Amino acid sequence: MERLDAFMARAASAYYARGEGIGRDFTTAPEMSQAFGECLGLWAAVTWQAIGAPERVVLAELGPGRGTLMADALRAVDEMAPAFARAAELHLVETSPVLKAEQGRRLGGRVAAWHGEISTLPEGPAILLANEFFDALPIRQFVKRAEGWRERFVQDGNFIEQPSDWDEEAPNGAVREICEPAQAIAAALASRIAAQGGALLALDYGPAESGFGDTLQALRGNERAEPLAEPGEADLTAHVDFAALAAAGRAAGAAAHGPLPMGLFLQRLGLMARSAMLARMKPASAGPILAAAQRLVAPEGMGRLFKALVLAHPGLPTPAGFET
């Protein structure tokens, strides 16, 4: 028997070690549209200008997948913001040997170093990108029963509930999810940003406000799977508690902007205009290019369920895309 977060951590370690899931089990925004990574690259360039355009800045991505987002981002900044491209020192936070090899093939000598954890990132002002990173971190689940709160453990592919000292007013059957690693990472990065300058942009799926609900899910072959069956064979995720991340960031000294719907954020960054330009450049692929962009911004697609949150140095102006 093991606590749910321990089960998830073990399953995720085995799953991502193989590095086969992207495209097979799930598709991320960068894999849908090159305009996504391009927009984030230019957002990073604008943010660099806002922090005073230092001669050297750490550009880091947490969980960079196959390197698609960063390859698109660098191509855009090389063309549109060459001064930022020269200042940016690229660091990737990745634990999978297979994915690190793929990132190396795509990004070549642009990668200054890979890191197994955020604590080894070099000091100095930093611009950090985290796309669909926090949703894969392990969660704990508490369930309200008539006799009180109980915590979910996993045994032989089934949930087992154990007594808990969790205390919160809620109706019977309510599920409270807590992602302690996500809050710890947000706090650590916010503390670094508050002391050394920079910003963290997180894009992920989840509600704007904290609430109750069981959001644990597994994807295999782009279809829902049983989360507790065959650990390591499916992608396990849960909704990101953006309010908790923002609170952790503020408590550590950073300013929090958002969350706001990802679709609105991307439209403000010009994703639709860039996609229309790409469609004109590649008329044979115009339909898929425009359909992918629409999926990213439309409320019925990813535009509303996914959110954008920035943790920034408190002295910075409102980040691009977050203007009211």
C-alpha positions as CSV (number, residue, x, y, z in Angstrom):
1,M,0.0,0.0,0.0
2,E,1.3,3.5,-0.9
3,R,0.0,7.0,-0.7
4,L,-1.4,8.3,-4.0
5,D,1.3,10.8,-4.6
6,A,4.0,8.1,-4.1
7,F,2.2,5.9,-6.6
8,M,2.0,8.8,-9.1
9,A,5.6,9.6,-8.7
10,R,6.7,6.1,-9.3
11,A,4.4,5.7,-12.3
12,A,5.5,9.0,-13.8
13,S,9.2,8.2,-13.4
14,A,8.8,4.9,-15.3
15,Y,6.5,6.5,-17.9
16,Y,8.7,9.5,-18.8
17,A,11.9,7.5,-18.7
18,R,10.9,5.9,-21.9
19,G,9.9,9.2,-23.5
20,E,7.4,7.7,-25.9
21,G,4.2,9.4,-24.7
22,I,4.1,12.7,-26.7
23,G,2.2,12.1,-29.8
24,R,1.3,8.5,-28.9
25,D,-0.7,9.1,-25.7
26,F,-1.2,12.9,-25.7
27,T,-0.5,15.9,-27.9
28,T,0.8,19.2,-26.4
29,A,0.3,22.7,-27.7
30,P,3.8,23.0,-29.2
31,E,3.2,19.8,-31.2
32,M,0.0,21.3,-32.6
33,S,1.2,24.6,-33.8
34,Q,4.7,26.2,-34.3
35,A,3.1,29.6,-33.6
36,F,2.6,28.6,-30.0
37,G,6.4,28.3,-29.3
38,E,7.1,31.3,-31.5
39,C,4.7,33.4,-29.4
40,L,6.3,32.2,-26.1
41,G,9.7,33.0,-27.4
42,L,8.8,36.5,-28.3
43,W,7.0,36.8,-24.9
44,A,10.3,35.9,-23.3
45,A,12.1,38.5,-25.4
46,V,9.6,41.2,-24.3
47,T,10.0,40.1,-20.7
48,W,13.8,40.4,-21.0
49,Q,13.4,43.9,-22.1
50,A,11.1,44.6,-19.1
51,I,13.8,43.3,-16.7
52,G,16.4,45.7,-18.1
53,A,17.8,43.7,-21.0
54,P,20.7,42.2,-19.0
55,E,23.7,41.0,-21.0
56,R,23.1,37.4,-19.7
57,V,19.8,35.9,-18.7
58,V,18.9,32.3,-17.9
59,L,16.3,31.0,-20.3
60,A,14.9,27.8,-18.8
61,E,12.1,25.4,-19.7
62,L,10.7,23.0,-17.2
63,G,9.7,19.7,-18.7
64,P,10.6,20.5,-22.3
65,G,9.3,17.4,-23.9
66,R,10.9,16.8,-27.3
67,G,12.2,20.3,-27.5
68,T,9.6,21.5,-29.9
69,L,8.5,24.5,-28.0
70,M,12.0,25.8,-27.4
71,A,13.1,25.1,-31.0
72,D,10.2,27.2,-32.3
73,A,10.9,29.9,-29.6
74,L,14.6,30.2,-30.6
75,R,13.8,30.4,-34.3
76,A,11.5,33.3,-33.6
77,V,13.8,35.2,-31.3
78,D,16.8,34.6,-33.7
79,E,14.9,36.4,-36.4
80,M,12.9,39.0,-34.4
81,A,14.9,39.6,-31.2
82,P,18.6,38.8,-31.9
83,A,19.8,40.8,-28.9
84,F,17.8,38.6,-26.6
85,A,19.0,35.5,-28.5
86,R,22.6,36.5,-27.8
87,A,21.8,37.2,-24.1
88,A,19.8,34.0,-23.4
89,E,21.7,31.1,-21.8
90,L,19.5,28.0,-22.4
91,H,18.9,25.5,-19.6
92,L,16.5,22.6,-19.6
93,V,15.0,20.9,-16.5
94,E,14.6,17.2,-17.6
95,T,15.1,13.8,-16.0
96,S,14.3,11.4,-18.9
97,P,17.5,10.3,-20.8
98,V,15.4,9.6,-23.9
99,L,13.8,13.1,-24.0
100,K,17.2,14.7,-23.2
101,A,18.6,13.0,-26.3
102,E,15.7,14.2,-28.4
103,Q,16.1,17.7,-27.1
104,G,19.8,17.6,-27.9
105,R,19.1,16.6,-31.5
106,R,16.6,19.5,-31.9
107,L,18.5,22.2,-30.1
108,G,22.1,21.2,-30.6
109,G,24.7,23.4,-29.0
110,R,22.1,25.9,-27.9
111,V,21.7,24.0,-24.6
112,A,24.1,25.2,-21.9
113,A,23.1,22.4,-19.5
114,W,20.4,20.0,-18.5
115,H,19.2,19.8,-14.9
116,G,17.5,17.1,-12.9
117,E,15.9,19.7,-10.6
118,I,15.4,23.4,-10.4
119,S,17.9,23.9,-7.5
120,T,20.9,23.5,-9.9
121,L,19.8,26.2,-12.3
122,P,22.6,28.9,-12.4
123,E,22.1,32.1,-10.5
124,G,21.0,35.4,-12.1
125,P,17.9,36.9,-13.7
126,A,15.8,34.1,-15.3
127,I,12.9,33.7,-17.6
128,L,11.3,30.3,-17.1
129,L,8.7,28.5,-19.2
130,A,6.6,25.7,-17.9
131,N,4.1,24.3,-20.4
132,E,2.1,21.3,-19.2
133,F,4.7,20.7,-16.4
134,F,2.7,21.2,-13.2
135,D,-0.2,18.8,-14.2
136,A,2.2,15.8,-14.2
137,L,3.4,16.3,-10.6
138,P,2.0,13.9,-8.0
139,I,-1.1,14.8,-5.9
140,R,-2.6,13.7,-2.7
141,Q,-6.4,13.1,-2.4
142,F,-8.6,13.5,0.6
143,V,-12.2,12.4,0.7
144,K,-14.9,13.6,3.1
145,R,-16.8,10.8,4.7
146,A,-19.5,10.8,7.4
147,E,-16.9,9.9,10.0
148,G,-14.4,12.6,8.8
149,W,-11.7,13.1,6.2
150,R,-9.8,10.1,4.8
151,E,-6.8,10.0,2.5
152,R,-6.5,7.8,-0.6
153,F,-3.8,5.2,-0.8
154,V,-3.3,2.6,-3.6
155,Q,-3.1,-1.1,-3.1
156,D,-3.3,-3.8,-5.8
157,G,-4.8,-1.3,-8.4
158,N,-7.5,0.0,-6.1
159,F,-8.0,2.9,-3.8
160,I,-7.8,2.3,-0.1
161,E,-8.9,5.0,2.3
162,Q,-7.0,5.7,5.6
163,P,-7.9,8.0,8.4
164,S,-6.6,11.6,8.0
165,D,-6.2,14.7,10.1
166,W,-7.3,16.9,7.2
167,D,-9.9,19.4,8.5
168,E,-12.1,21.4,6.2
169,E,-15.8,22.1,5.9
170,A,-17.2,20.1,2.9
171,P,-20.1,17.9,2.0
172,N,-19.8,14.1,2.2
173,G,-18.1,12.7,-0.8
174,A,-16.1,15.8,-1.6
175,V,-12.5,15.3,-2.8
176,R,-9.7,17.7,-2.0
177,E,-6.6,17.5,-4.1
178,I,-3.2,18.9,-2.9
179,C,-0.1,19.0,-5.1
180,E,2.7,19.7,-2.6
181,P,5.6,19.5,-5.2
182,A,3.9,22.1,-7.4
183,Q,3.5,24.5,-4.5
184,A,7.1,23.9,-3.4
185,I,8.5,24.5,-6.9
186,A,6.4,27.6,-7.3
187,A,7.6,29.0,-4.0
188,A,11.3,28.2,-4.7
189,L,11.2,29.8,-8.2
190,A,9.2,32.8,-6.8
191,S,11.8,33.3,-4.1
192,R,14.6,33.2,-6.7
193,I,12.8,35.6,-9.0
194,A,12.1,38.0,-6.2
195,A,15.8,38.0,-5.2
196,Q,17.5,37.8,-8.6
197,G,14.9,39.1,-11.2
198,G,12.9,37.5,-13.9
199,A,9.6,35.7,-14.4
200,L,8.0,32.3,-14.6
201,L,5.2,31.6,-17.2
202,A,3.1,28.5,-16.5
203,L,0.6,27.2,-19.0
204,D,-1.5,24.2,-17.9
205,Y,-5.0,23.0,-17.5
206,G,-7.1,23.5,-14.4
207,P,-9.6,26.0,-12.8
208,A,-8.8,29.6,-11.9
209,E,-10.1,29.1,-8.3
210,S,-9.4,26.2,-5.9
211,G,-12.3,23.8,-5.4
212,F,-13.3,20.2,-4.7
213,G,-13.2,17.4,-7.3
214,D,-11.5,14.3,-8.4
215,T,-9.4,15.3,-11.5
216,L,-6.9,12.4,-11.7
217,Q,-6.8,11.0,-15.2
218,A,-4.8,8.8,-17.4
219,L,-4.2,8.9,-21.1
220,R,-3.0,6.1,-23.3
221,G,-3.3,6.1,-27.1
222,N,-5.0,9.6,-26.9
223,E,-7.9,7.9,-25.0
224,R,-8.8,7.8,-21.3
225,A,-7.4,4.9,-19.3
226,E,-7.7,3.5,-15.8
227,P,-5.4,5.6,-13.7
228,L,-4.4,2.9,-11.2
229,A,-3.9,0.1,-13.8
230,E,-0.5,-0.7,-15.2
231,P,1.5,2.1,-13.6
232,G,4.1,3.6,-15.9
233,E,2.1,2.6,-19.1
234,A,-0.1,5.8,-19.3
235,D,0.3,9.5,-18.8
236,L,-1.1,10.4,-15.3
237,T,-2.2,14.0,-14.7
238,A,-4.5,16.1,-12.5
239,H,-5.8,19.7,-12.8
240,V,-3.4,22.4,-11.6
241,D,-4.5,24.5,-8.7
242,F,-3.5,27.8,-10.1
243,A,-4.8,29.7,-7.0
244,A,-2.5,27.6,-4.8
245,L,0.5,28.3,-7.1
246,A,-0.2,32.0,-7.1
247,A,-0.5,32.0,-3.3
248,A,2.7,30.1,-2.9
249,G,4.4,32.6,-5.3
250,R,3.1,35.7,-3.4
251,A,4.1,34.2,-0.1
252,A,7.7,33.8,-1.4
253,G,7.9,37.4,-2.5
254,A,6.9,37.4,-6.2
255,A,4.0,39.1,-7.8
256,A,1.3,36.9,-9.4
257,H,-0.5,37.8,-12.6
258,G,-3.5,35.7,-13.6
259,P,-4.5,33.0,-14.1
260,L,-6.4,34.0,-17.2
261,P,-7.7,31.7,-20.0
262,M,-4.9,30.5,-22.3
263,G,-6.9,31.3,-25.3
264,L,-7.2,35.0,-24.4
265,F,-3.4,35.1,-23.5
266,L,-2.4,33.6,-26.9
267,Q,-4.7,35.9,-28.8
268,R,-3.2,38.9,-27.1
269,L,0.3,37.6,-28.1
270,G,-0.8,37.4,-31.7
271,L,-1.1,33.6,-32.2
272,M,-4.0,33.9,-34.7
273,A,-2.3,36.5,-36.8
274,R,0.9,34.4,-36.9
275,S,-1.1,31.3,-37.8
276,A,-2.8,33.1,-40.6
277,M,0.6,34.2,-41.9
278,L,1.9,30.6,-41.8
279,A,-1.3,29.4,-43.6
280,R,-0.5,31.9,-46.4
281,M,3.1,30.7,-46.6
282,K,2.0,27.0,-46.7
283,P,-1.3,26.9,-48.6
284,A,-1.3,23.1,-48.8
285,S,-1.3,23.0,-45.0
286,A,-3.5,26.0,-44.4
287,G,-6.4,24.0,-43.1
288,P,-4.5,22.1,-40.3
289,I,-2.6,25.2,-39.4
290,L,-5.7,27.3,-38.8
291,A,-7.6,24.4,-37.1
292,A,-4.7,23.9,-34.6
293,A,-4.7,27.6,-33.8
294,Q,-8.4,27.6,-33.3
295,R,-8.2,24.6,-31.0
296,L,-5.6,26.4,-28.8
297,V,-7.7,29.6,-28.4
298,A,-11.3,28.5,-28.6
299,P,-13.3,28.1,-25.4
300,E,-14.6,24.8,-26.5
301,G,-11.1,23.6,-27.3
302,M,-8.1,24.3,-25.0
303,G,-8.7,28.1,-24.7
304,R,-10.8,28.1,-21.5
305,L,-9.7,24.9,-19.7
306,F,-6.0,25.8,-20.0
307,K,-4.8,28.9,-18.1
308,A,-1.8,31.2,-18.1
309,L,-0.1,32.3,-14.8
310,V,3.0,34.5,-14.4
311,L,5.1,34.8,-11.2
312,A,7.3,37.8,-11.6
313,H,9.6,40.2,-9.7
314,P,7.4,42.6,-7.9
315,G,9.0,45.6,-9.6
316,L,8.2,44.5,-13.1
317,P,5.3,46.0,-15.1
318,T,2.3,43.8,-16.0
319,P,3.6,41.0,-18.3
320,A,2.7,41.0,-22.0
321,G,-0.7,39.3,-22.5
322,F,-2.0,40.1,-19.0
323,E,-3.0,43.7,-19.6
324,T,-6.6,44.5,-18.5
